[in-house]
Amino acid sequence: MDIQAIKNRFGIIGNSPALNYALQVAAQVANTDLTVLINGESGVGKEVFSQIIHALSARKHNPFIAVNCGAIPEGTIDSELFGHEKGSFTGAVDSRKGYFETVNGGTIFLDEIGEMPLGTQARLLRVLETGEYIRVGSSKVQKTDVRVIAATNRDLLERTQHGKFREDLYYRLNTVPIRVPALRDRKEDIPLLFRKFSVDFSEKYKTPSIQLDEEARQVLVNYPWRGNVRELKNIAEQISVLSSDKLVTANDLKRFLPEIPEVNRLPMLAAPQQQPGSGGDFASERDILYKLFFDMKKDVTEVKKMFFDILQNPNVAHATEYHPESHVLHSYPAGNEMAVPSSGISNNQPIILADNKIDHHEEVEETLSIADKEKELIVKALKKHKGKRKDAALDLGISERTLYRKLKEYNIAE
């Protein structure tokens, strides 16, 4: 069966190379009994690939079952997969077959395999290696012939390095890997999918089909779609039901798209998990200091650049003004009357350097007190956010409680 026939049969929309390659691998491996590991973000349609593999295999007339490993409690997942005997645990009033027994001869799809407990992983490895399993509360070994297809949205190899996933099971599952691309990696397919969903919902709700203008189309394509196809389908349904104008503009579309939170790009130290009595505000204060040192380093770099320019051009008479708060250097032509005050110089006043014309200079020693710098940052943050503690604390990277304590400590009037 060719790729287009598979798309038509299973309702797959898209022509991106990455999607076509994933479908090609699924079609090639379907006729074998090899274990398949499907990788991809949440919402990309990993379960559809498991159905394709089963439907194109020799087991297509036998049972197929999909199991979400992350939705089954740790205490009952062994019983769900392998069955249990009567009285093996509280509530086991009768014997019960597990999934590996009920789908014997068929295919089992284990979604979110990365959430499976380590003990269950050992049992699964034995099934994959020998086809044998033991019911919970039993000592009798039973055989099964089940093909396993697993899926995950996590990096299983990384989890093996942290001891959260068995390395031997990972390599056993990863016999044939299939990577399902994220929606943002197949942008050419986004308008096709949106059109398909909007037509489906217009038929379902008996409403006229919506259309996007060119600007709205660009917004749709450039949106990151963290929820992938599932999120796109939900947005299409919302617009189909709630939009009063069936020609959707960019502004109309943006009302339905969730706002993407801005990422704070300042370097921050990851706060470790706090233990009771360990001083929970220590990490927050350390973040302030880290931000402070980053700003100081930037100031030093600008000053070095200023002196380097003066040394490189000693014959060019000019004056340079440096504003520490804005990190901006301004140059003035010679003859511009600017003077350095002989006294009362504060850290916020400009320092003026005139080439080859400095008859007198006074060294200004800047305070290096961490407490003074921390107080200065807090005052700036409060001024920036017009006295709103919550916003100021968020900007500083500390809790509102820590900010309140600092206000009292430094006697800062709001």
Sine and cosine of phi, psi and omega as CSV:
sin_phi,cos_phi,sin_psi,cos_psi,sin_omega,cos_omega
0.00,0.00,0.78,-0.62,-0.03,-1.00
-0.98,0.21,0.15,-0.99,-0.10,-0.99
-0.89,0.45,-0.67,0.74,-0.03,-1.00
-0.91,0.42,-0.59,0.81,0.04,-1.00
-0.91,0.41,-0.61,0.80,0.05,-1.00
-0.91,0.42,-0.67,0.74,0.02,-1.00
-0.87,0.48,-0.70,0.71,-0.02,-1.00
-0.90,0.43,-0.63,0.77,-0.06,-1.00
-0.94,0.35,-0.63,0.78,-0.11,-0.99
-0.96,-0.28,0.15,0.99,0.08,-1.00
0.92,0.39,0.60,0.80,0.00,-1.00
-1.00,-0.04,0.80,-0.60,-0.01,-1.00
-0.95,-0.32,0.76,-0.64,0.08,-1.00
0.65,-0.76,0.45,-0.89,-0.02,-1.00
-0.73,-0.68,0.30,0.95,-0.03,-1.00
-0.93,0.37,0.55,-0.83,-0.01,-1.00
-0.85,0.53,-0.63,0.78,-0.03,-1.00
-0.91,0.42,-0.65,0.76,0.03,-1.00
-0.92,0.39,-0.69,0.73,0.00,-1.00
-0.89,0.46,-0.61,0.79,0.01,-1.00
-0.92,0.39,-0.67,0.74,0.03,-1.00
-0.88,0.48,-0.66,0.75,0.04,-1.00
-0.92,0.39,-0.59,0.81,0.02,-1.00
-0.91,0.42,-0.68,0.73,0.03,-1.00
-0.89,0.45,-0.67,0.74,0.01,-1.00
-0.88,0.48,-0.65,0.76,0.01,-1.00
-0.93,0.37,-0.61,0.79,-0.03,-1.00
-0.94,0.34,-0.58,0.81,-0.07,-1.00
-1.00,0.05,-0.18,0.98,-0.11,-0.99
-0.88,0.48,-0.64,0.77,-0.08,-1.00
-0.97,0.24,-0.07,1.00,0.05,-1.00
-0.99,-0.17,0.05,-1.00,0.09,-1.00
-0.95,-0.31,0.33,0.94,-0.03,-1.00
-0.92,0.39,0.55,-0.84,0.09,-1.00
-0.97,0.26,0.66,-0.75,-0.07,-1.00
-0.85,-0.52,0.68,-0.73,0.09,-1.00
-0.90,-0.43,0.90,-0.44,-0.03,-1.00
-0.99,-0.15,0.86,-0.51,0.00,-1.00
-0.95,-0.30,0.60,-0.80,0.05,-1.00
0.23,-0.97,0.38,-0.93,-0.01,-1.00
-0.93,0.36,0.27,-0.96,0.03,-1.00
-0.90,0.43,0.75,-0.66,0.06,-1.00
1.00,-0.08,0.07,1.00,-0.03,-1.00
-1.00,0.06,-0.21,0.98,0.03,-1.00
0.99,-0.13,0.65,0.76,-0.03,-1.00
-0.91,0.41,-0.57,0.82,-0.03,-1.00
-0.91,0.41,-0.51,0.86,0.04,-1.00
-0.88,0.47,-0.61,0.80,0.00,-1.00
-0.92,0.40,-0.60,0.80,0.05,-1.00
-0.91,0.42,-0.60,0.80,0.04,-1.00
-0.93,0.37,-0.59,0.81,0.05,-1.00
-0.89,0.46,-0.72,0.69,-0.03,-1.00
-0.88,0.47,-0.68,0.73,0.00,-1.00
-0.92,0.39,-0.67,0.74,-0.06,-1.00
-0.93,0.37,-0.45,0.89,-0.01,-1.00
-0.99,-0.12,0.09,1.00,-0.05,-1.00
-0.99,-0.14,0.12,-0.99,0.06,-1.00
-0.95,0.31,-0.20,0.98,0.00,-1.00
-1.00,-0.04,0.17,0.99,-0.15,-0.99
-0.87,0.50,-0.42,0.91,0.00,-1.00
-1.00,-0.01,-0.02,1.00,0.02,-1.00
-0.98,-0.19,0.17,-0.99,-0.11,-0.99
-0.90,0.44,0.50,-0.87,0.13,-0.99
-0.76,-0.65,0.73,-0.68,0.02,-1.00
-0.67,-0.74,0.65,-0.76,0.05,-1.00
-0.95,-0.32,0.79,-0.62,-0.05,-1.00
-0.84,-0.54,0.81,-0.59,0.08,-1.00
-1.00,-0.03,0.97,-0.25,-0.07,-1.00
-0.92,0.40,-0.44,0.90,-0.01,-1.00
-0.98,0.20,-0.25,0.97,-0.05,-1.00
-0.99,-0.12,-0.11,0.99,-0.02,-1.00
-0.99,-0.17,0.80,-0.60,0.02,-1.00
-0.84,0.54,0.53,-0.85,-0.05,-1.00
-0.86,0.51,-0.55,0.84,-0.06,-1.00
-0.96,0.27,-0.28,0.96,-0.07,-1.00
-0.87,-0.49,-0.05,1.00,-0.09,-1.00
-0.92,0.40,-0.57,0.82,0.06,-1.00
-0.89,0.46,-0.66,0.75,0.02,-1.00
-0.91,0.41,-0.64,0.77,0.00,-1.00
-0.90,0.43,-0.68,0.73,-0.08,-1.00
-0.99,0.16,-0.65,0.76,-0.16,-0.99
-0.91,-0.42,-0.09,1.00,0.01,-1.00
1.00,0.09,0.12,-0.99,0.02,-1.00
-0.50,-0.86,0.30,-0.95,0.04,-1.00
-0.99,-0.12,0.37,-0.93,0.01,-1.00
-0.87,0.50,0.76,-0.65,0.04,-1.00
0.98,0.20,0.13,0.99,-0.03,-1.00
-0.94,0.33,-0.38,0.92,0.07,-1.00
-0.36,-0.93,0.21,-0.98,-0.02,-1.00
-0.86,0.51,0.81,-0.59,-0.01,-1.00
0.99,-0.14,-0.18,0.98,0.02,-1.00
-0.99,0.12,0.98,0.21,-0.07,-1.00
-0.99,0.17,-0.15,0.99,0.00,-1.00
-0.42,-0.91,0.29,-0.96,0.08,-1.00
-0.95,0.31,0.46,-0.89,-0.04,-1.00
-0.57,-0.82,0.67,-0.74,0.07,-1.00
-0.99,0.17,0.57,-0.82,0.07,-1.00
-1.00,-0.06,0.10,-1.00,-0.04,-1.00
-0.88,0.47,-0.61,0.79,-0.03,-1.00
-0.92,0.39,-0.37,0.93,0.05,-1.00
-1.00,0.04,-0.62,0.78,-0.06,-1.00
-0.96,0.26,-0.47,0.88,0.00,-1.00
-0.98,-0.22,0.43,0.90,0.02,-1.00
-0.81,0.58,0.80,-0.60,-0.06,-1.00
1.00,-0.03,-0.14,0.99,-0.04,-1.00
-0.93,-0.38,-0.55,-0.84,-0.09,-1.00
-0.77,-0.64,0.68,-0.73,0.09,-1.00
-0.88,-0.48,0.76,-0.65,0.00,-1.00
-0.96,-0.28,0.91,-0.42,-0.03,-1.00
-0.98,-0.19,0.99,-0.10,0.00,-1.00
-0.99,0.14,0.48,-0.88,-0.04,-1.00
0.79,0.61,0.77,0.64,-0.03,-1.00
-0.89,0.46,-0.41,0.91,0.00,-1.00
-0.92,0.39,-0.28,0.96,0.01,-1.00
-1.00,-0.01,-0.02,1.00,-0.04,-1.00
-0.94,0.34,0.72,-0.69,0.02,-1.00
-0.88,0.48,0.43,-0.90,-0.05,-1.00
-0.88,0.47,-0.62,0.78,0.01,-1.00
-0.89,0.46,-0.66,0.75,0.03,-1.00
-0.93,0.36,-0.54,0.84,0.05,-1.00
-0.87,0.49,-0.63,0.78,0.02,-1.00
-0.90,0.43,-0.65,0.76,0.04,-1.00
-0.90,0.43,-0.67,0.74,0.00,-1.00
-0.90,0.43,-0.63,0.78,0.02,-1.00
-0.87,0.49,-0.63,0.77,0.01,-1.00
-0.91,0.41,-0.61,0.79,0.04,-1.00
-0.90,0.43,-0.68,0.74,-0.02,-1.00
-0.92,0.39,-0.57,0.82,-0.06,-1.00
-0.99,0.16,-0.68,0.73,-0.14,-0.99
-0.85,-0.53,-0.21,0.98,-0.08,-1.00
0.97,0.24,0.27,0.96,-0.04,-1.00
-0.93,-0.36,0.52,-0.86,0.06,-1.00
-0.46,-0.89,0.27,-0.96,0.02,-1.00
-0.77,-0.64,0.75,-0.66,0.07,-1.00
-0.89,0.45,0.45,-0.89,0.08,-1.00
-0.91,0.41,0.79,-0.61,0.00,-1.00
1.00,0.09,0.13,0.99,0.00,-1.00
-0.86,-0.51,0.30,-0.95,0.08,-1.00
-0.88,-0.47,0.09,1.00,-0.03,-1.00
-1.00,0.00,0.80,-0.60,0.02,-1.00
-0.99,0.12,0.75,-0.66,0.01,-1.00
-0.87,-0.49,0.39,-0.92,-0.03,-1.00
-0.94,-0.34,0.48,-0.88,0.07,-1.00
-0.53,-0.85,0.48,-0.88,0.05,-1.00
-0.84,-0.54,1.00,0.05,-0.07,-1.00
-0.79,-0.61,0.71,-0.70,0.10,-0.99
-1.00,0.03,0.72,-0.69,-0.05,-1.00
-0.96,-0.30,0.80,-0.59,0.16,-0.99
-0.87,-0.48,0.84,-0.55,-0.03,-1.00
-0.92,-0.40,0.41,-0.91,0.03,-1.00
-0.61,-0.79,0.49,-0.87,0.00,-1.00
-0.41,-0.91,0.50,-0.87,0.14,-0.99
-0.95,-0.31,0.21,0.98,0.00,-1.00
-0.93,-0.36,0.29,-0.96,0.08,-1.00
-1.00,0.06,0.99,-0.12,-0.09,-1.00
-0.91,0.41,-0.55,0.84,0.00,-1.00
-0.90,0.44,-0.63,0.78,0.06,-1.00
-0.92,0.40,-0.62,0.79,0.02,-1.00
-0.92,0.39,-0.50,0.87,0.07,-1.00
-0.91,0.41,-0.57,0.82,-0.01,-1.00
-0.94,0.33,-0.38,0.92,0.03,-1.00
-0.99,-0.16,0.14,0.99,0.05,-1.00
0.96,0.29,0.31,0.95,-0.02,-1.00
-0.99,-0.17,-0.11,0.99,0.05,-1.00
-0.54,-0.84,0.66,-0.75,-0.05,-1.00
-0.94,0.34,0.77,-0.64,-0.03,-1.00
-0.92,0.39,-0.63,0.78,0.00,-1.00
-0.92,0.40,-0.59,0.81,0.05,-1.00
-0.93,0.36,-0.61,0.80,0.01,-1.00
-0.86,0.51,-0.75,0.67,-0.04,-1.00
-0.94,0.33,-0.44,0.90,0.05,-1.00
-0.96,0.29,-0.61,0.79,0.03,-1.00
-0.96,0.28,-0.56,0.83,-0.13,-0.99
-0.99,0.11,0.51,0.86,0.01,-1.00
-0.86,0.51,-0.75,0.66,0.09,-1.00
-0.79,-0.61,0.96,-0.27,0.03,-1.00
-1.00,0.06,0.62,-0.78,0.10,-1.00
-0.80,-0.60,0.83,-0.56,0.02,-1.00
-0.97,-0.22,0.90,-0.44,0.04,-1.00
-1.00,-0.03,0.87,-0.49,-0.11,-0.99
-0.93,0.36,0.51,-0.86,0.10,-0.99
-0.95,0.31,0.37,-0.93,-0.06,-1.00
-0.90,0.44,-0.58,0.81,0.00,-1.00
-0.93,0.37,-0.29,0.96,0.04,-1.00
-1.00,-0.02,0.00,1.00,0.06,-1.00
-0.70,-0.72,0.87,0.50,-0.11,-0.99
-0.88,0.48,-0.49,0.87,-0.02,-1.00
-0.91,0.42,-0.30,0.95,-0.02,-1.00
-1.00,-0.02,-0.23,0.97,-0.09,-1.00
-0.89,0.46,-0.74,0.67,0.03,-1.00
-0.88,0.47,-0.59,0.81,0.02,-1.00
-0.90,0.44,-0.70,0.71,0.01,-1.00
-0.91,0.42,-0.68,0.73,-0.01,-1.00
-0.89,0.45,-0.67,0.74,0.01,-1.00
-0.89,0.46,-0.67,0.74,0.01,-1.00
-0.89,0.46,-0.72,0.70,-0.01,-1.00
-0.91,0.41,-0.66,0.75,-0.02,-1.00
-0.91,0.41,-0.62,0.79,0.05,-1.00
-0.91,0.41,-0.68,0.73,0.01,-1.00
-0.88,0.48,-0.68,0.73,-0.04,-1.00
-0.96,0.26,-0.50,0.87,0.07,-1.00
-0.91,0.41,-0.59,0.81,0.07,-1.00
-0.94,0.33,-0.62,0.79,-0.04,-1.00
-0.93,0.38,-0.67,0.74,-0.08,-1.00
-0.98,-0.19,0.12,0.99,0.05,-1.00
0.83,0.56,0.74,0.68,0.02,-1.00
-0.83,-0.56,0.38,-0.93,0.06,-1.00
-0.89,0.46,0.55,-0.83,-0.02,-1.00
-0.95,0.31,0.67,-0.74,-0.02,-1.00
-0.99,0.13,0.44,-0.90,0.04,-1.00
-0.78,-0.63,0.50,-0.87,0.03,-1.00
-0.95,-0.32,0.69,-0.72,0.14,-0.99
-0.98,0.22,0.08,-1.00,-0.14,-0.99
-0.90,0.44,-0.64,0.77,0.00,-1.00
-0.92,0.39,-0.65,0.76,0.04,-1.00
-0.91,0.41,-0.57,0.82,0.03,-1.00
-0.89,0.46,-0.65,0.76,0.02,-1.00
-0.92,0.39,-0.63,0.78,0.05,-1.00
-0.88,0.47,-0.67,0.74,0.00,-1.00
-0.89,0.46,-0.68,0.73,-0.06,-1.00
-0.94,0.34,-0.59,0.80,-0.09,-1.00
-1.00,0.04,-0.12,0.99,0.06,-1.00
-0.94,0.35,0.63,-0.77,-0.12,-0.99
-0.94,0.35,-0.41,0.91,0.04,-1.00
0.79,0.62,0.91,0.41,0.00,-1.00
-0.92,0.39,-0.44,0.90,0.06,-1.00
-1.00,-0.01,0.04,1.00,0.08,-1.00
0.86,0.51,-0.63,-0.78,-0.12,-0.99
-0.89,0.45,-0.58,0.82,0.00,-1.00
-0.88,0.47,-0.68,0.73,0.01,-1.00
-0.92,0.39,-0.67,0.75,0.02,-1.00
-0.87,0.49,-0.65,0.76,0.01,-1.00
-0.90,0.43,-0.66,0.75,0.02,-1.00
-0.90,0.44,-0.65,0.76,0.02,-1.00
-0.91,0.42,-0.67,0.74,0.02,-1.00
-0.88,0.48,-0.62,0.78,0.01,-1.00
-0.93,0.37,-0.67,0.74,0.03,-1.00
-0.87,0.50,-0.72,0.69,-0.03,-1.00
-0.91,0.40,-0.63,0.77,-0.01,-1.00
-0.88,0.48,-0.58,0.82,-0.07,-1.00
-1.00,0.03,-0.65,0.76,-0.20,-0.98
-0.99,-0.16,-0.33,0.94,-0.05,-1.00
-0.96,0.28,0.80,-0.60,0.01,-1.00
-0.99,0.15,-0.53,0.85,0.03,-1.00
-0.98,-0.20,0.81,-0.59,-0.08,-1.00
-0.98,0.18,-0.19,0.98,0.18,-0.98
-0.99,-0.13,0.98,-0.21,-0.14,-0.99
-1.00,0.06,0.81,-0.59,0.06,-1.00
-1.00,-0.04,0.08,-1.00,0.00,-1.00
-0.89,0.45,-0.67,0.75,0.00,-1.00
-0.91,0.42,-0.62,0.79,0.05,-1.00
-0.89,0.45,-0.68,0.73,-0.04,-1.00
-0.91,0.41,-0.63,0.77,-0.04,-1.00
-0.90,0.44,-0.43,0.91,0.03,-1.00
-0.93,0.38,-0.40,0.92,-0.02,-1.00
-1.00,-0.09,-0.32,0.95,-0.03,-1.00
-1.00,0.09,0.75,-0.66,0.04,-1.00
-0.89,0.45,0.57,-0.82,0.04,-1.00
-0.95,0.33,0.68,-0.73,0.02,-1.00
-1.00,0.05,0.87,-0.49,-0.02,-1.00
-0.90,0.44,0.64,-0.77,0.04,-1.00
-0.95,0.32,0.65,-0.76,-0.01,-1.00
-1.00,-0.03,0.80,-0.60,0.07,-1.00
-0.96,0.26,0.93,-0.37,-0.10,-1.00
-1.00,-0.02,0.06,1.00,0.08,-1.00
-0.94,0.35,0.61,-0.79,0.01,-1.00
-0.91,0.42,0.76,-0.65,-0.02,-1.00
-0.75,-0.66,0.58,-0.81,0.12,-0.99
-1.00,0.09,0.74,-0.67,0.00,-1.00
-0.91,0.42,0.80,-0.61,-0.01,-1.00
-0.98,0.18,0.85,-0.52,0.02,-1.00
-0.94,0.34,0.31,-0.95,0.06,-1.00
-0.91,0.42,0.77,-0.64,-0.07,-1.00
-1.00,0.06,0.65,-0.76,0.10,-0.99
-0.99,-0.13,0.47,-0.88,0.02,-1.00
-0.83,0.56,0.76,-0.65,0.04,-1.00
0.98,0.17,0.17,0.99,-0.07,-1.00
-1.00,-0.08,0.04,1.00,-0.02,-1.00
0.99,0.11,0.97,0.26,-0.15,-0.99
-0.93,0.37,-0.29,0.96,-0.06,-1.00
-1.00,0.00,-0.05,1.00,-0.07,-1.00
-0.88,0.47,-0.71,0.70,-0.04,-1.00
-0.90,0.43,-0.61,0.79,0.00,-1.00
-0.91,0.42,-0.67,0.74,0.03,-1.00
-0.92,0.40,-0.57,0.82,0.03,-1.00
-0.91,0.42,-0.56,0.83,0.05,-1.00
-0.90,0.44,-0.64,0.77,0.04,-1.00
-0.88,0.47,-0.70,0.71,-0.02,-1.00
-0.90,0.44,-0.62,0.78,0.01,-1.00
-0.89,0.45,-0.67,0.75,0.05,-1.00
-0.91,0.42,-0.64,0.77,0.02,-1.00
-0.88,0.48,-0.75,0.67,-0.01,-1.00
-0.90,0.43,-0.54,0.84,0.04,-1.00
-0.90,0.43,-0.69,0.73,0.02,-1.00
-0.92,0.40,-0.63,0.78,0.01,-1.00
-0.90,0.43,-0.63,0.78,0.02,-1.00
-0.90,0.44,-0.62,0.79,0.02,-1.00
-0.90,0.43,-0.65,0.76,0.03,-1.00
-0.88,0.48,-0.70,0.71,-0.02,-1.00
-0.89,0.45,-0.65,0.76,0.01,-1.00
-0.88,0.47,-0.67,0.75,0.01,-1.00
-0.91,0.41,-0.64,0.77,0.01,-1.00
-0.91,0.41,-0.66,0.75,0.05,-1.00
-0.87,0.50,-0.66,0.75,0.00,-1.00
-0.90,0.43,-0.63,0.77,0.00,-1.00
-0.89,0.46,-0.74,0.67,0.00,-1.00
-0.92,0.40,-0.57,0.82,0.02,-1.00
-0.90,0.44,-0.65,0.76,0.03,-1.00
-0.90,0.43,-0.61,0.79,0.01,-1.00
-0.92,0.40,-0.66,0.75,0.01,-1.00
-0.92,0.39,-0.56,0.83,-0.02,-1.00
-0.96,0.28,-0.44,0.90,-0.05,-1.00
-0.79,-0.61,0.92,0.38,-0.08,-1.00
-0.94,0.33,-0.36,0.93,-0.07,-1.00
-1.00,-0.03,-0.07,1.00,0.00,-1.00
-1.00,-0.10,0.93,-0.37,-0.03,-1.00
-0.98,0.18,0.86,-0.50,0.07,-1.00
-0.40,-0.92,0.25,-0.97,0.06,-1.00
-0.89,-0.45,0.63,-0.78,-0.03,-1.00
-0.86,-0.51,0.76,-0.65,0.01,-1.00
-0.92,-0.38,0.78,-0.63,-0.03,-1.00
-0.89,-0.45,0.84,-0.55,0.05,-1.00
-0.97,-0.24,0.94,-0.35,-0.06,-1.00
-0.88,0.48,-0.59,0.81,-0.11,-0.99
-0.94,0.34,-0.60,0.80,-0.06,-1.00
-0.99,-0.13,-0.14,0.99,-0.01,-1.00
0.85,0.52,0.62,0.78,-0.05,-1.00
-0.87,-0.50,0.69,-0.72,0.08,-1.00
-0.97,-0.25,0.75,-0.66,0.05,-1.00
-0.89,-0.45,0.74,-0.67,0.05,-1.00
-0.96,-0.27,0.62,-0.78,-0.02,-1.00
-0.81,-0.58,0.57,-0.82,0.03,-1.00
-0.92,0.39,0.37,-0.93,-0.01,-1.00
-0.88,0.47,0.55,-0.84,-0.01,-1.00
1.00,-0.09,-0.20,0.98,0.04,-1.00
-0.94,0.34,0.86,-0.52,-0.11,-0.99
-0.98,0.21,0.98,-0.21,0.06,-1.00
-0.66,-0.75,0.66,-0.75,-0.10,-0.99
-0.78,-0.63,0.46,-0.89,0.09,-1.00
-1.00,-0.08,0.86,-0.51,0.04,-1.00
-0.87,0.49,0.65,-0.76,-0.03,-1.00
-0.98,0.17,-0.26,0.96,-0.01,-1.00
-0.48,-0.88,0.25,-0.97,0.06,-1.00
0.96,0.29,0.38,0.93,-0.03,-1.00
-0.97,0.25,0.76,-0.65,0.07,-1.00
-0.95,-0.32,0.19,-0.98,-0.03,-1.00
-0.90,0.43,-0.38,0.92,-0.09,-1.00
-1.00,-0.05,-0.05,1.00,-0.01,-1.00
-1.00,0.07,0.54,-0.84,0.00,-1.00
-0.94,0.35,0.53,-0.85,0.09,-1.00
-0.96,-0.28,0.83,-0.56,-0.10,-0.99
-0.96,-0.28,0.77,-0.64,0.04,-1.00
-0.88,-0.48,0.83,-0.55,0.05,-1.00
-0.93,-0.36,0.81,-0.59,-0.08,-1.00
-0.90,0.43,0.78,-0.63,0.11,-0.99
0.85,0.53,0.26,0.97,-0.02,-1.00
-0.77,-0.64,0.32,0.95,-0.04,-1.00
-1.00,0.02,0.96,-0.27,0.03,-1.00
-1.00,0.02,-0.41,0.91,-0.05,-1.00
-0.51,-0.86,0.65,-0.76,0.08,-1.00
-0.63,-0.78,0.44,-0.90,-0.01,-1.00
-0.76,-0.65,0.82,-0.57,0.01,-1.00
-0.96,0.27,0.79,-0.62,0.03,-1.00
-0.96,-0.29,0.91,-0.41,-0.03,-1.00
-1.00,0.06,0.92,-0.40,-0.02,-1.00
-0.99,0.16,0.63,-0.78,0.00,-1.00
-0.92,0.39,0.67,-0.74,0.03,-1.00
-0.94,-0.34,0.27,0.96,-0.02,-1.00
-0.94,0.34,0.82,-0.57,0.02,-1.00
-0.90,0.44,-0.62,0.79,-0.01,-1.00
-0.89,0.46,-0.67,0.75,0.00,-1.00
-0.90,0.43,-0.66,0.75,0.01,-1.00
-0.91,0.41,-0.64,0.77,0.01,-1.00
-0.90,0.44,-0.67,0.74,0.03,-1.00
-0.89,0.46,-0.65,0.76,0.01,-1.00
-0.89,0.45,-0.67,0.74,0.02,-1.00
-0.89,0.45,-0.66,0.75,-0.01,-1.00
-0.91,0.42,-0.68,0.73,0.02,-1.00
-0.88,0.47,-0.67,0.75,0.00,-1.00
-0.90,0.44,-0.67,0.74,-0.02,-1.00
-0.91,0.42,-0.67,0.74,0.02,-1.00
-0.91,0.42,-0.64,0.77,0.02,-1.00
-0.91,0.41,-0.65,0.76,-0.01,-1.00
-0.89,0.46,-0.64,0.77,-0.06,-1.00
-0.98,-0.19,0.31,0.95,0.10,-0.99
0.83,0.56,0.68,0.73,0.10,-1.00
0.99,0.16,0.07,1.00,0.00,-1.00
-0.98,0.18,0.94,-0.34,-0.09,-1.00
-0.88,0.48,-0.69,0.73,-0.08,-1.00
-0.88,0.48,-0.71,0.71,0.00,-1.00
-0.93,0.36,-0.63,0.78,0.01,-1.00
-0.91,0.42,-0.68,0.73,0.02,-1.00
-0.89,0.46,-0.63,0.78,0.02,-1.00
-0.90,0.43,-0.65,0.76,0.02,-1.00
-0.92,0.40,-0.61,0.80,0.01,-1.00
-0.98,0.21,-0.26,0.97,-0.01,-1.00
0.99,0.16,0.45,0.89,0.01,-1.00
-0.79,-0.62,0.18,-0.98,0.03,-1.00
-0.98,0.19,0.36,-0.93,0.02,-1.00
-0.91,0.42,-0.53,0.84,0.04,-1.00
-0.90,0.43,-0.67,0.75,0.03,-1.00
-0.90,0.43,-0.64,0.77,0.03,-1.00
-0.89,0.47,-0.67,0.74,0.01,-1.00
-0.87,0.49,-0.66,0.75,0.00,-1.00
-0.91,0.41,-0.61,0.79,0.01,-1.00
-0.93,0.37,-0.58,0.82,0.04,-1.00
-0.88,0.48,-0.67,0.74,0.05,-1.00
-0.93,0.36,-0.65,0.76,-0.06,-1.00
-0.90,0.44,-0.67,0.74,-0.05,-1.00
-0.99,-0.10,0.06,1.00,0.02,-1.00
0.81,0.59,0.77,0.64,-0.02,-1.00
-1.00,-0.03,0.84,-0.54,0.03,-1.00
-0.99,0.10,0.73,-0.69,-0.03,-1.00
-1.00,0.05,0.00,0.00,0.00,0.00
